[in-house]
Amino acid sequence: MSNSKFSTAAPQLGSGAWTNAPEYEEGGEHHLRATEFLAAINWEGLCKLASTHRGGIHCHISENYSLGNFNMVRALEFSDGTTWVARPRLPDLGVVSESRGTLGFARVMESEVAIMKFLRSAGKEFNLTEEFPTKSSLQSSIPVPKVLHYDPIPHNDIGAPYLLMSYINGPCASEQCLKMASPVGQFGNFIQDSNFRRQMAEIQDGDAFVVGPDSQTGLGPWDNEMDYYRALSHNSVAVANDEAEPEVKDAESFKEIPKLFERLMKILFSKAPQQKDHHLSLSLLRGSFLGEDVTYSRLTAAEPSDSHLCRMAHPQSTIFQSRQH
């Protein structure tokens, strides 16, 4: 073994990098949540369920796990070499800024399932790897796992809401963003990011999927930009009323700033150039409703006075529904 304090070995990919969350301080809140959750989940039941879905092929659960703010993941390894991923949802810590939303985690999980199904089906129409993307008959190179089974009900035989999905070996998107020196929530540089989001907003899949309400407020979707920004303003005031200190709420600016914001939005849209073609005009807003949202206003030649709002957001902040559910 080398005596160097720096390892020259190539970083492990996928489940090889799952190291049971050593970054959490032992005895701390996050560490206790992880260890208690690990002991509480019926992992044997998950293995039996997965085996049933594969015609009785035996599987076992991996020793190592990984976790984020909301989910724990472990590999289900079958005797024929196939690997699935079990992803049960962690219990909430009760931190407001980290909440999955007022609509409940069952709706959020159904939204995540719908998003993955949508991207797997609609991604075939686009090449999402080009810096200036165009429609393509090629399958997108973005790997999207296949959802094989899920249960959003918390009080089930497993002990938590969970997903069973196919395993994709590779680095996490968050790690790739760090390599590209991209801000959190941004895909590549600004041009790549805006092109990616614009293209995602263009993807259509008939009537199979619809954009539903914001998962953290229950509001939306909205018919036009002003309704969206008005809701944003009102929601910010409501949050401030619940959480701000009394001296903040007594300040004159507490009442005037939301009015000023709405007035400025009206001025902004009155000065915006009218679109005469089918291109998307980008109206960017980051961090709205505690999420990383991008709003796209699409004006078509057939309906020059109408604006259709397409919201592209993190799965945590927008409910994306499949009409099949």
C-alpha positions in Angstrom: 0.0 0.0 0.0 1.3 3.5 -0.8 2.2 5.8 2.0 1.0 8.8 0.1 -1.9 10.6 1.7 -3.5 11.1 -1.7 -4.9 8.1 -3.6 -4.1 7.8 -7.2 -6.7 5.1 -7.8 -9.5 5.9 -10.2 -12.8 6.9 -8.4 -15.3 4.2 -8.2 -18.6 4.5 -10.1 -22.1 3.7 -9.2 -22.7 1.3 -6.3 -18.9 0.9 -5.9 -18.9 4.4 -4.4 -21.7 3.7 -1.9 -19.9 3.9 1.4 -22.7 4.1 4.0 -22.6 7.9 4.3 -19.4 8.4 6.3 -19.8 12.2 5.9 -22.4 12.2 8.7 -21.0 12.7 12.2 -21.6 9.6 14.3 -24.4 10.3 16.8 -25.6 13.3 14.9 -29.2 13.7 13.7 -28.5 12.6 10.1 -26.4 9.7 11.2 -29.1 8.4 13.6 -31.8 8.8 11.0 -29.7 6.7 8.6 -28.8 3.9 11.0 -32.3 3.7 12.5 -33.9 3.7 9.1 -31.5 1.0 7.8 -32.5 -1.3 10.7 -36.3 -0.5 10.4 -36.7 -1.4 6.7 -37.8 -4.9 5.7 -35.0 -5.5 3.2 -35.7 -9.2 3.1 -39.3 -8.3 2.0 -37.9 -6.1 -0.8 -35.7 -9.0 -2.0 -38.7 -11.4 -2.0 -40.8 -8.8 -3.9 -38.1 -8.2 -6.5 -37.6 -12.0 -6.9 -41.3 -12.4 -7.5 -41.2 -9.8 -10.2 -38.4 -11.7 -11.9 -40.0 -15.1 -11.9 -38.5 -16.4 -8.7 -34.8 -15.6 -9.5 -33.0 -15.4 -6.2 -31.5 -12.0 -5.1 -29.7 -10.6 -2.1 -29.3 -7.1 -0.7 -25.9 -5.4 -0.9 -24.1 -4.6 2.3 -23.3 -1.0 1.4 -25.9 1.8 0.9 -25.9 5.4 0.0 -28.4 8.2 0.9 -29.3 11.8 0.1 -31.6 14.2 1.8 -34.7 12.1 1.0 -33.9 8.5 0.0 -31.6 5.6 0.9 -30.5 3.3 -1.9 -29.2 -0.3 -1.8 -28.5 -2.7 -4.7 -30.5 -5.8 -5.2 -28.2 -8.4 -6.8 -29.8 -11.3 -8.6 -28.1 -14.7 -9.1 -28.2 -14.2 -12.9 -26.0 -11.1 -12.7 -28.9 -8.5 -13.0 -28.9 -5.6 -10.5 -31.8 -3.5 -9.4 -31.9 -0.6 -7.0 -34.2 -0.4 -3.9 -34.8 3.2 -3.0 -36.9 3.7 0.2 -37.8 7.2 1.3 -36.2 8.5 4.5 -38.4 10.0 7.2 -38.5 13.8 7.2 -36.3 15.8 9.5 -38.9 18.5 9.8 -36.7 21.3 8.4 -38.8 23.7 6.4 -36.3 24.5 3.7 -35.8 20.8 3.0 -39.5 19.8 3.0 -40.7 17.8 0.0 -43.9 19.9 -0.1 -47.3 20.4 1.3 -48.9 18.0 -1.2 -47.3 15.0 0.5 -44.5 12.6 -0.4 -46.9 10.1 -2.0 -47.7 12.7 -4.7 -44.1 13.6 -5.0 -43.1 10.0 -5.5 -45.8 9.5 -8.2 -44.4 12.6 -9.8 -40.9 11.2 -9.9 -42.2 8.0 -11.4 -44.1 9.9 -14.1 -41.0 12.0 -14.9 -38.8 9.0 -15.4 -41.4 7.3 -17.6 -41.9 10.5 -19.5 -38.2 11.0 -20.2 -37.7 7.4 -21.2 -40.5 7.6 -23.7 -40.2 11.2 -25.0 -36.3 11.3 -25.0 -36.2 9.2 -28.2 -37.3 12.3 -30.2 -34.4 14.5 -29.1 -30.7 14.4 -29.0 -30.0 16.0 -25.6 -26.2 15.8 -25.9 -25.6 18.7 -28.4 -24.8 22.1 -27.1 -27.2 23.5 -29.7 -29.7 20.7 -29.7 -32.0 19.7 -32.5 -34.7 17.1 -33.0 -33.2 13.7 -33.7 -34.4 10.2 -34.3 -31.6 8.9 -32.1 -32.2 7.7 -28.5 -31.0 10.3 -26.0 -27.8 9.4 -24.3 -29.1 10.6 -20.9 -29.5 7.4 -18.8 -32.9 7.2 -17.1 -33.7 4.2 -14.9 -36.8 2.1 -15.5 -39.2 2.0 -12.6 -40.1 -1.6 -12.0 -42.3 -1.3 -9.0 -43.2 1.3 -6.4 -45.4 1.9 -3.4 -46.0 5.5 -2.2 -47.8 4.4 1.0 -45.8 4.8 4.2 -47.4 2.1 6.2 -46.7 -0.9 4.0 -45.0 -4.2 4.6 -41.6 -2.7 3.8 -41.8 0.1 6.3 -41.6 3.1 4.1 -42.5 4.3 0.6 -40.1 2.8 -1.9 -39.1 2.4 -5.6 -37.6 -0.6 -7.3 -35.8 0.4 -10.4 -33.2 -0.7 -12.9 -29.5 0.0 -12.0 -27.4 2.3 -14.1 -23.7 2.3 -13.4 -22.0 5.7 -13.6 -21.3 8.9 -11.7 -24.0 11.0 -10.1 -25.2 14.1 -12.0 -24.2 16.2 -9.0 -20.6 14.9 -9.3 -20.5 15.7 -13.0 -21.7 19.2 -12.3 -18.8 19.7 -9.9 -16.4 18.6 -12.5 -17.8 21.1 -14.9 -17.6 23.9 -12.3 -21.4 24.4 -12.7 -23.5 26.1 -10.0 -25.8 23.8 -8.1 -28.9 23.2 -10.3 -27.2 24.3 -13.5 -26.3 22.0 -16.4 -23.0 23.0 -17.9 -22.4 26.7 -18.8 -25.3 29.1 -19.1 -25.9 28.5 -22.8 -25.8 24.7 -22.3 -28.2 25.1 -19.4 -30.7 27.2 -21.1 -30.6 25.1 -24.3 -31.2 21.9 -22.2 -34.1 23.4 -20.3 -35.6 24.9 -23.5 -35.4 21.5 -25.2 -36.9 19.7 -22.2 -39.8 22.2 -22.3 -40.4 21.4 -26.0 -40.8 17.7 -25.4 -44.4 16.7 -25.9 -45.9 13.2 -25.4 -49.6 13.7 -26.4 -52.1 13.5 -23.5 -50.3 10.8 -21.5 -48.6 13.3 -19.1 -49.6 16.6 -17.7 -47.9 19.2 -15.5 -49.7 19.5 -12.2 -49.4 21.9 -9.3 -46.3 23.0 -7.5 -45.5 20.3 -4.9 -44.5 22.8 -2.1 -47.5 25.1 -2.3 -50.3 23.2 -4.2 -50.5 26.2 -6.6 -50.6 26.1 -10.4 -50.0 25.4 -13.1 -50.7 28.9 -14.4 -52.2 30.1 -17.7 -49.9 33.1 -18.1 -46.7 34.7 -16.6 -48.5 37.3 -14.5 -50.5 34.7 -12.7 -47.3 32.8 -12.0 -45.5 35.9 -10.6 -48.5 37.0 -8.7 -48.7 33.6 -7.0 -45.0 33.8 -6.3 -45.4 37.2 -4.6 -48.4 36.0 -2.6 -46.6 32.8 -1.5 -43.6 34.7 -0.4 -45.7 37.0 1.8 -47.6 34.0 3.2 -44.2 32.3 4.2 -43.0 35.6 5.7 -46.2 36.0 7.7 -45.7 32.5 9.2 -41.9 32.7 9.8 -40.7 36.3 10.0 -39.9 38.1 13.2 -42.5 40.6 14.4 -40.3 43.6 13.7 -39.9 42.5 10.1 -43.7 42.2 9.6 -44.2 45.6 11.2 -41.9 47.3 8.7 -43.5 49.4 5.9 -41.5 47.6 3.3 -43.1 44.3 4.3 -46.3 45.5 2.7 -44.9 47.6 -0.1 -42.3 45.3 -1.7 -44.8 42.7 -2.9 -46.8 45.4 -4.5 -43.7 46.8 -6.1 -42.7 43.4 -7.4 -46.0 42.8 -9.1 -45.9 46.3 -10.6 -42.4 45.7 -12.0 -43.5 42.4 -13.5 -46.3 44.1 -15.4 -43.8 46.7 -16.7 -41.4 43.9 -17.7 -44.0 42.0 -19.7 -45.4 45.2 -21.3 -41.9 45.9 -22.7 -41.2 42.4 -23.9 -41.0 42.0 -27.7 -43.8 40.0 -29.2 -42.8 36.6 -30.8 -43.8 36.0 -34.4 -42.5 32.5 -34.8 -42.4 29.2 -33.0 -39.2 29.8 -31.0 -39.3 29.9 -27.2 -38.7 33.2 -25.4 -36.9 32.4 -22.1 -38.1 34.1 -18.9 -35.7 32.8 -16.3 -36.4 32.7 -12.5 -34.3 30.7 -10.1 -35.1 29.7 -6.6 -38.9 30.4 -6.8 -41.1 28.5 -4.4 -37.9 27.2 -2.8 -37.1 25.2 -6.0 -34.9 25.6 -9.0 -37.5 26.7 -11.5 -37.2 27.9 -15.1 -40.3 29.3 -16.8 -40.7 29.1 -20.6 -43.2 31.3 -22.4 -44.1 29.8 -25.8 -45.9 32.0 -28.3 -47.1 30.4 -31.5 -47.9 32.0 -34.8 -51.4 30.6 -34.6 -52.1 32.2 -31.3 -49.9 35.4 -31.1 -51.8 36.8 -28.1 -51.7 33.6 -26.0 -48.8 32.5 -23.9 -48.5 28.9 -22.8 -46.5 28.4 -19.6 -44.3 25.4 -19.4 -42.4 24.9 -16.2 -39.2 23.0 -16.1 -38.2 22.3 -12.5 -36.5 19.8 -10.2 -38.8 16.8 -9.5 -39.0 18.0 -5.9 -40.7 21.2 -6.8 -43.2 20.3 -9.6 -45.8 17.6 -9.6 -45.6 15.8 -12.9 -48.6 13.5 -13.4 -49.2 10.5 -15.7 -52.8 10.2 -16.7 -52.5 6.5 -16.1 -52.3 7.0 -12.3 
